[in-house]
Amino acid sequence: MKYIVTAASLLGLAGCMTSAANAPATKPCVAQLSPPARKIFDAVQAGPTTGTLRERISTQTRNLVMEGELTRSHARPAAEEAADCLKAP
């Protein structure tokens, strides 16, 4: 029983460390994003992680345009910029 509790707590710590490593603040490219690209980046990071990155970016960008947070003319370049940052290690 003692080993199960220790293993579970170690796995929990490992999960916390990985999520902290993938946090948006750890990516140096975030500071250089334009405001529209940053909105998309933040929405993708906060949204569900199902589907491909392309699908997630498309969905979040479309939602931001429909909500009036982003204009259609800024949507594509901002999505491409956010995608480059999201793909960066």
Sequence and secondary structure as in RCSB ss.txt:
>XXXX:A:sequence
MKYIVTAASLLGLAGCMTSAANAPATKPCVAQLSPPARKIFDAVQAGPTTGTLRERISTQTRNLVMEGELTRSHA
RPAAEEAADCLKAP
>XXXX:A:secstr
 HHHHHHHHHHHHHHHHHHHHT GGG GGGGG  HHHHHHHHHHHHS   S HHHHHHHHHHHHHHTTSS HHHH
HHHHHHHHHHHH  
